[in-house]
Structures are given as structure tokens and as C-alpha cells.
Amino acid sequence: MDFSNVCNWWRFAVLNYSWLWLILHAVLSTYMLSYEYVWRRLMEPSIVSHIGLYHGSTYRIGLLVIILPAVLKLAWISCWLPCLYYTWLKDRSWTSGSTTKLIMQANRNYGTSPNAPRDAAGNLTVGVSGRPRTCPKCHKRCGDRVYHEDQSNRCLPLFDHFCKFMRISVYLRTMKLYLYVLIFLPLDLIVTLVFASLATGQSTGRSTWMFCVPIICASPVLIEVALENTIIQWYLLAWKNQLHGEGRSVTLVFKVRLRHQRTILRCKQYDNLNPWDLGYKENLRQALGETWLVGLCPWIPPARVRNYYKNPGRATDFIFRKEVWNDQRLFVNAPPPPPPPMFTGVAVERSEPVAGPSRQPQPQQSQQQRPMAIDFLVPHPRAQQEAQPPEQQQRRGLSRRTGARSSAVEPSSEADGTDPRHRGKRPQ
């Protein structure tokens, strides 16, 4: 068996049984160093007074060996357990929202895709499903920086990778805790190796091999975690705000509102440029926290975690760099494209020009059509009665039971031209 096969077997054993290595490191290092070495060897000979107090230099060294590894173990375990809870229990049924944003991430070559929704003029538009991005594995609509996790077959926001060593998913909710585990765990391993080496040098006989057990348990964990993950993960996730699955090319679409309540999309592809890289200072604030108190406490989530889950109505899912906002202003201020044919088809088919919004005299054709609208009006019944000749009004008045006499007299009096009140008088 050559050296490469041994390394591959060792790596396979460490990754597949990582939980066993972590448990052995936490239990055996605490028992061997804190109890066997410190309590039974360093601190027991210093009890020489009847007061019952420890004294001497061995007492201070013993307290240091007990307290420092205990604090470091408590720190990384308290960060690791919430990551396990979030990975396997908390976000099992989380789904990405389909609400459109002002700036959105799209699939690569979305602007030239024949499946992208377009209007009649050929402009990109917002489809029925909303987001212009689809997961290539589960074929579901997903938001910005949402990627698929093969371990649980789901999409997670800001997903980077699944850590096989710690058995956790590194994504938006667990990223800060994961970064602090990568600090506390290597420090605990280094302290354990130093104290175990010190105990081995001061021991003889079989006790020497006993104190070599923490070294054997801590060495592979230190090599796997510290040398391969800590530096590269802190550089990418915290310093550059870059995920492993994003690559070097990112496509963004911009919503532009035009007249007639139209909204189109403008597409641009960014090559060799991370649109979410805000500079190392702002990237650290995004990953750890906006203040130094929040940043130093691993258990307080940063602002981007709180805003993502509690404020879904924001303009963008994540903050973009300055160049992206400059492109957005250029798209908004650019001259609008021509409207689709559905707005101009009626005007083109007419034989005569139609007056625009300015105050111009109406054509003669429209004035001739105006009396035609009166024929469709129904006149009032009283107006019809007044328009009839007197003979028809008389016959209509006689047919009524009330007012027949007055209706019959009125036409005759009007015909004679005399007043009914002076009918008995004769003109002289």
C-alpha cells in the first residue's frame, strides 16, 4: 500500500466517522489531562497545609490546564449543536419565495433563452411564476443565492456546502456559527496537543502511552479542520462574500417600469465580478454582525439573517455592490423601447389620421356621425303627446275616464279663437 492510498483511507475514515473523532477528542482529552494529569499529579502534592488550600506554581498550571480547554470545548460545542439543529430539524420544509425584486439573479444566458417570457415587442417580462431563476436539480423557482443541497434534497439560501466532518449544512442560518467553530475547535486542538505533550514528557512507564491518546485523537482533527477548512472558508465566506457554487459568472435582471403600467426586464451578465462583494469591512459586517458586540457573540444572528426571514418585502434579497446600482440607474434612465404592436395596431389600420392629444379640430366625419347617436335615444312620453296633431290628442283624451270633458273642449275653444269664459257674450 503506497502513501497516497494510506492518505485516502485515513481521510475516508476521518470524514465518515467524524462524529466519533469529535466525541473521543472531547471525552478522552478531558479525562486524561484534567483528571489524570492535573488533578491527580499536579495539584495533589500541593495540598500540604492544614487549611486545605492549594499553593505553589503547580496550582496555577493545573487551573490553566483545566479551565482553558474547558472554555474552548464549551465554545465550539455550543456553536456546533445549533448547527446540527438547524440542519436536520429547523429548515426541513423551507421554500424560496416567488416575489419579484427590483434586482434579481437569473439563470445563465437568461437574456438569450427562448423559454424566457417576452411581450409582443420581444422585451423580457416578468413571468407568471415570478423569479427568473430555476434550480437545475429540483426544477423549482428560487431566489437570489439559493442553491440545492444534495444531502437533504432541498434548496437553501446562501448555501455553500455540506460539511461532512461536522455533519452540518453551511448556509445563511448556520454560516456565522460554522465560522466560529472553525476558530474555537482548532484552538482547542492546539491547546490539547501542547498539554498532552507536556504530560507525556513528565511521565514515565505506561503513563506515557496513556497521555499519547489525546494526541492521537486530536491530530487528524487538527489536520482536517485547521489546515484545509479554516483559512479558505474564512477567506471566501467572510472576507470575499463568495460561495463555492456561484462561479465566476453571474447573471442579473433589472426591473424597469414604463408607460401604460408596463414592466420589462433588462439583463446583464457579470464576468469575473462578484456582485455581492462589498469590500472586506462590509463583508465582515454582513457575515458576523453590524456591531462589534454582535460580531463577537456567535449566537446572535447578523442583520442579513434577520432581514431575510422577517422582512420579505425588501427591494433585494441581499445587498449589491455599487457597480450594480449604477447599472440599475442607467437602465431606468435609458430611452424606453418601442411599445408592442397591441398598442399601435388600431391606429395603423385606419385610413385617415386620428387627432393626437393636442387640441385640434375634429374631422368632418366625426361631426356627421354625431346626429346618428340621437336616433338611438327614446323620447319621453309627454314629448310624444305634444308632438301629435290635435285630432289624435282629442281622441286620446276622450278615451280617458277622467278629464274627458276638458280634453274635448280645449281643441274647439282653441279653434274658435275665443275664451270659454266669455262664450255667452256677443261681440258688439
Protein Blocks (a to p, Z undefined) as FASTA:
>chain_A
ZZklmmmmmmmmmmmmmmmmmmmmmmmmmmmmmmmmmmmmmmmmmmmbfnopaedjklmm
mmmmmmmmmmmmmmmmmmmmmmmmmmmmmmmmgccdfbdcfbdcddehklmpckbccdfk
opacddfkopacdcfklopacdehiacdfklopadehifbdcfklopacdfklmmmmmmm
mmmmmmmmmmmmmmmmmmmmmpghjllmmmmmmmmmmmmmmmmmmmmmmmmmmmmmmmno
pafklojbdcdddddddehhiacddddddehiafklgbjklmmmmmnombfklmmpmklc
cfklmmmmmmmmbfbfbdcdfklmmmmmmmmmpccddddfklmmmmmmpmbdcddfbdcd
ddfklmmmmmmmmmmpccdfklmmmmpcfklmmmmmmmpmghklmmmmmmmmmmnopafk
lmmpccZZ
